[in-house]
Amino acid sequence: MENKYQNKHNEDAEKTNLEQQSDIEVNDVIADNDNCPSTPDEAIEEEIDLQSKLEQTTAELEKEKKEYLFLMAEFDNFRKRTIKEKSELIKNGGENALRGLLPIIDDFERSLQAINESSDPSSIKEGVELIYNKFIKYLQQNGVQVINTEAGTDFDADMHEAVTMFPAPDTSQKGKIIDTVQKGYMLHDKVIRHAKVVVGQ
């Protein structure tokens, strides 16, 4: 009797488990159906929509790729052009400066010819002074300036080079320029040759 009751209890428990499992499977199927299009037409529409988005994304990617390749080509052309211009600038940078010196050379040649033909020292001196002044003016037009080395000017190691020290006649001339051995020059704000001077000690 007891075994019969136990078997009946086991059968009921197994039946309950089967019913619960069946309910779970039914719920899973319902959930799956909720995620899927309810009709074949909706499934087709969704596929068409996805295909359209894929084509649009592919087109945008191709456009970005073309623009990138175009920019890379432009940059490469710019780089080559810059290198060429820099090379030409280095090669021909002094062309304008040298072209400006040619008229002065012409003046020197005429002066040499005049020396051979004339015996008047004053006219020869005047011609040489004219050429010298013309040359100094040309240098000034191109930014070249003479460094100030007048007697009594303070010695400046950035612009002057002391070739010798000379005992100063009085204490007020100590550290001052007494004489100029060689003129110095600046190009704009840069010293291109230091002035060689004698400094009071």
Buried (B, 14 or more C-beta within 10 A) or exposed (E): EEEEEEEEEEEEEEEEEEEEEEEEEEEEEEEEEEEEEEEEEEEEEEEEEEEEEEEEEEEEEEEEEEEEEEEEEEEEEEEEEEEEEEEEEEEEEEEEEEEEEEEBEEBBEEBEEBBEEEEEEEEBEEBBEEBEEEBEEBBEEEEBEEBBBEEEBEBBEEBBBBBEEEEBEEEEBEEBBBBBEEEBBBEEEEBEBBBBBBBBE
